[in-house]
Amino acid sequence: MTSDSAAARRDNGDVVAENLDLAGTRILDVGCGDGGLARMMTRRGATVTGLECNPKQLEKALAAEPAGDEAYVGGVGEDLPFGNASMDAVVFFNSLHHVAVEAQAAALAEAARVVRPGGVVYVAEPVAEGPHFRLTMPVDDETRVRAAAYAVIRDAGALGLSQEKELTYTHAVVHPSFEAFHERMVTINPARREAFAAKEAMMRVNFERLGRKGEDGWAFDQPMRVNVLRKAS
C-alpha cells in the first residue's frame, strides 16, 4: 500500500485518470449523477455504464450530449444489476456516503462481486472538513455518513479487496452562482430543500464568505480522499 498525505489542489478528473486504467476497460460508475465523470472516462477510451438512483440526475445524464457509447441505468449501489466479474473497475465517486449507512457495506460487497479478479474498486469521498463542507453543513451535516463510509472502506479486506493506495488532495468545487449552488444541492438530495429555505439568508452570507470569486463563479476548496482497492486475482 502507498499513501500520499499531501493535499495539493487537484482536479477530480485528473486524479481519476492517473489512478485508473481507462482505455479499453469496462467501468461501472455507481452514483453517476448527471454523467459528467462517465463522459470523461468515455472520452479516454473506457466503456462506461453509469448507475443512478435519483430520477432527476438520471434524466440529466440521459439528456446530455454523449461522449461516445456510454450508457446509463437506474439502480442502487447495494443491489447492482450486473453479473459477477463483469467489470474491470467499479467507481464510487462522491457516492458511497450517499448510500444509507446500514447499506454501505452491502454496496461495497456488490462492487467486489461485480469487478473481475484483479480489477479495481475506486472510491473517492469528500472529507468532512474544508470550506465546501462548512458551506453545506448547515443544511446537511454529512460528518456521520462520511465517517461510516470510510469505516466500510477500511474493512474492505473482508470482501477480498486489498488497499493498493490511499491519497488525499483538495478539489475546488465551482458554483456559477448562489442560485446554481442551491439548485445543485436540492437536486442531488431533495430532502435538503426545507432546511435550505429556512437558512437561506445565512447560506448566502456563508457563500460569499467561504468562496473565492473568479471568472467561472465561486470556488470552494473540498479535501478529498481516494482509496484504490484491488480484488484478489
C-alpha positions as CSV (number, residue, x, y, z in Angstrom):
1,M,0.0,0.0,0.0
2,T,1.2,3.5,-0.8
3,S,0.0,6.7,0.8
4,D,0.1,10.3,-0.2
5,S,-0.8,12.7,2.6
6,A,-0.2,15.9,0.6
7,A,-3.3,18.0,0.0
8,A,-2.3,19.9,-3.1
9,R,-5.2,21.3,-5.2
10,R,-6.0,18.9,-8.0
11,D,-8.9,18.3,-10.4
12,N,-11.0,15.3,-9.7
13,G,-11.0,14.1,-13.2
14,D,-7.2,14.2,-13.5
15,V,-6.8,12.2,-10.3
16,V,-9.2,9.5,-11.7
17,A,-7.3,9.4,-15.0
18,E,-4.0,9.0,-13.2
19,N,-5.1,6.2,-10.9
20,L,-7.4,4.1,-13.2
21,D,-6.6,2.3,-16.4
22,L,-9.3,3.7,-18.7
23,A,-8.5,2.8,-22.3
24,G,-10.2,-0.4,-23.3
25,T,-11.7,-1.1,-19.9
26,R,-15.3,-1.8,-18.7
27,I,-16.2,0.6,-15.9
28,L,-19.3,0.9,-13.7
29,D,-19.8,4.4,-12.3
30,V,-22.0,3.9,-9.2
31,G,-24.0,7.0,-8.4
32,C,-23.0,8.7,-11.6
33,G,-25.2,11.8,-11.1
34,D,-25.5,13.8,-14.3
35,G,-22.9,11.6,-16.0
36,G,-20.0,14.1,-16.1
37,L,-17.4,11.6,-14.9
38,A,-18.8,8.8,-17.1
39,R,-18.4,11.1,-20.2
40,M,-14.9,12.0,-19.2
41,M,-13.9,8.3,-18.8
42,T,-15.6,7.5,-22.1
43,R,-13.5,10.2,-23.9
44,R,-10.4,8.5,-22.5
45,G,-11.3,5.1,-24.1
46,A,-13.4,3.3,-21.4
47,T,-16.7,1.6,-21.9
48,V,-18.7,3.1,-19.1
49,T,-22.1,2.3,-17.6
50,G,-23.4,4.9,-15.1
51,L,-25.8,3.8,-12.4
52,E,-28.0,6.4,-10.7
53,C,-30.9,6.2,-8.2
54,N,-32.0,9.8,-8.5
55,P,-34.5,10.1,-11.3
56,K,-33.7,13.8,-12.0
57,Q,-30.0,13.2,-12.1
58,L,-30.5,10.1,-14.4
59,E,-32.7,12.3,-16.6
60,K,-29.8,14.8,-16.9
61,A,-27.3,12.1,-17.7
62,L,-29.5,10.7,-20.5
63,A,-30.2,14.2,-21.9
64,A,-26.5,15.2,-22.1
65,E,-24.6,15.1,-25.4
66,P,-22.9,11.7,-25.4
67,A,-19.1,11.4,-25.4
68,G,-19.3,8.0,-27.1
69,D,-21.0,4.8,-26.2
70,E,-21.6,5.4,-22.5
71,A,-24.9,4.0,-21.1
72,Y,-27.0,4.9,-18.1
73,V,-29.3,2.8,-16.0
74,G,-31.4,3.3,-12.9
75,G,-30.5,1.3,-9.7
76,V,-28.9,1.4,-6.3
77,G,-25.4,0.5,-5.2
78,E,-26.4,-2.2,-2.7
79,D,-28.2,-4.2,-5.5
80,L,-26.2,-3.8,-8.7
81,P,-28.0,-5.2,-11.8
82,F,-24.8,-6.7,-13.3
83,G,-23.2,-10.1,-13.4
84,N,-20.3,-11.4,-11.4
85,A,-16.9,-10.3,-12.6
86,S,-18.5,-8.2,-15.4
87,M,-16.5,-5.0,-14.9
88,D,-12.8,-4.2,-14.9
89,A,-13.4,-1.4,-12.4
90,V,-16.2,-0.1,-10.2
91,V,-16.1,3.6,-9.3
92,F,-17.8,5.3,-6.3
93,F,-17.2,9.0,-6.9
94,N,-18.7,11.1,-4.1
95,S,-21.4,8.5,-3.8
96,L,-20.6,5.8,-1.2
97,H,-21.6,8.2,1.6
98,H,-24.9,8.8,-0.1
99,V,-25.8,5.1,0.4
100,A,-27.8,4.6,3.6
101,V,-25.3,3.8,6.4
102,E,-26.8,0.4,7.0
103,A,-26.4,-0.5,3.3
104,Q,-22.9,0.9,2.7
105,A,-21.1,-2.4,3.4
106,A,-23.5,-4.2,1.1
107,A,-22.8,-1.6,-1.7
108,L,-19.0,-2.2,-1.4
109,A,-19.7,-6.0,-1.3
110,E,-21.7,-5.7,-4.5
111,A,-18.8,-3.8,-6.1
112,A,-16.5,-6.6,-5.1
113,R,-18.8,-9.1,-6.7
114,V,-19.2,-7.2,-10.0
115,V,-15.5,-6.4,-10.5
116,R,-13.3,-9.1,-12.1
117,P,-10.5,-10.8,-10.3
118,G,-7.5,-8.4,-10.4
119,G,-9.8,-5.5,-11.0
120,V,-10.2,-2.3,-9.1
121,V,-12.8,-0.6,-6.9
122,Y,-12.0,3.1,-6.9
123,V,-13.7,5.1,-4.0
124,A,-13.4,8.9,-3.9
125,E,-15.0,10.5,-0.9
126,P,-15.1,14.1,0.3
127,V,-13.6,14.6,3.8
128,A,-15.8,16.2,6.4
129,E,-13.7,19.5,6.5
130,G,-12.8,22.5,4.5
131,P,-14.8,25.5,3.0
132,H,-17.2,23.5,0.9
133,F,-18.1,21.2,3.7
134,R,-18.7,24.1,6.0
135,L,-20.8,25.7,3.3
136,T,-23.1,22.7,3.0
137,M,-23.1,21.5,6.7
138,P,-26.0,23.8,7.9
139,V,-28.4,22.1,5.5
140,D,-26.9,18.6,5.5
141,D,-24.2,17.7,8.0
142,E,-22.6,14.6,6.5
143,T,-20.0,14.1,9.2
144,R,-21.5,10.8,10.3
145,V,-22.2,9.3,6.9
146,R,-18.8,10.1,5.5
147,A,-17.1,8.6,8.6
148,A,-19.3,5.5,8.2
149,A,-18.3,5.1,4.5
150,Y,-14.6,5.4,5.4
151,A,-15.0,2.7,8.1
152,V,-16.5,0.4,5.5
153,I,-13.6,1.1,3.1
154,R,-11.1,0.2,5.9
155,D,-12.8,-3.1,6.3
156,A,-12.7,-4.0,2.6
157,G,-10.2,-6.8,3.2
158,A,-13.1,-8.9,4.4
159,L,-14.6,-8.6,0.9
160,G,-11.4,-9.8,-0.9
161,L,-10.4,-6.2,-1.7
162,S,-6.9,-5.1,-0.7
163,Q,-6.0,-1.4,-0.4
164,E,-3.4,-0.6,-3.0
165,K,-3.3,3.1,-2.5
166,E,-4.8,5.9,-0.4
167,L,-4.3,9.5,-1.4
168,T,-5.6,12.9,-0.4
169,Y,-5.9,16.2,-2.3
170,T,-8.0,19.3,-2.5
171,H,-10.6,19.8,-5.2
172,A,-12.1,23.2,-5.9
173,V,-15.8,22.9,-6.3
174,V,-17.1,25.7,-8.5
175,H,-20.7,27.1,-8.4
176,P,-21.5,29.7,-11.0
177,S,-23.8,31.5,-8.6
178,F,-25.7,31.0,-5.3
179,E,-28.8,30.1,-7.2
180,A,-26.8,27.4,-9.1
181,F,-25.5,26.1,-5.8
182,H,-29.0,25.9,-4.3
183,E,-30.3,24.0,-7.4
184,R,-27.5,21.5,-7.3
185,M,-27.9,20.9,-3.6
186,V,-31.6,20.1,-3.7
187,T,-31.4,18.2,-7.0
188,I,-28.9,15.8,-5.5
189,N,-30.9,15.4,-2.3
190,P,-34.5,16.9,-2.3
191,A,-34.7,16.4,1.5
192,R,-32.4,19.4,1.8
193,R,-35.0,21.8,0.4
194,E,-36.8,22.6,3.6
195,A,-33.6,23.2,5.6
196,F,-32.2,25.3,2.8
197,A,-35.3,27.5,2.7
198,A,-35.2,28.1,6.4
199,K,-31.5,29.1,6.4
200,E,-31.2,30.8,3.1
201,A,-30.1,34.2,4.4
202,M,-27.3,32.6,6.4
203,M,-26.3,30.4,3.4
204,R,-26.0,33.4,1.2
205,V,-23.6,35.1,3.7
206,N,-21.6,31.9,4.0
207,F,-21.4,31.5,0.2
208,E,-19.6,34.8,-0.2
209,R,-17.5,34.4,3.0
210,L,-16.2,30.9,2.2
211,G,-15.8,31.1,-1.6
212,R,-13.3,32.6,-3.9
213,K,-14.9,34.6,-6.7
214,G,-13.4,34.0,-10.2
215,E,-14.4,34.2,-13.9
216,D,-16.4,30.9,-13.7
217,G,-18.1,31.6,-10.5
218,W,-17.4,30.9,-6.8
219,A,-14.8,28.2,-5.9
220,F,-14.8,26.3,-2.6
221,D,-12.0,24.0,-1.5
222,Q,-13.0,20.5,-0.7
223,P,-10.5,18.0,0.7
224,M,-10.8,14.6,-1.0
225,R,-9.7,11.1,-0.1
226,V,-9.2,8.3,-2.7
227,N,-8.9,4.6,-1.9
228,V,-7.9,2.3,-4.6
229,L,-8.9,-1.3,-3.7
230,R,-7.8,-4.3,-5.8
231,K,-9.7,-7.6,-5.9
232,A,-7.6,-10.7,-5.4
233,S,-6.7,-12.5,-8.7
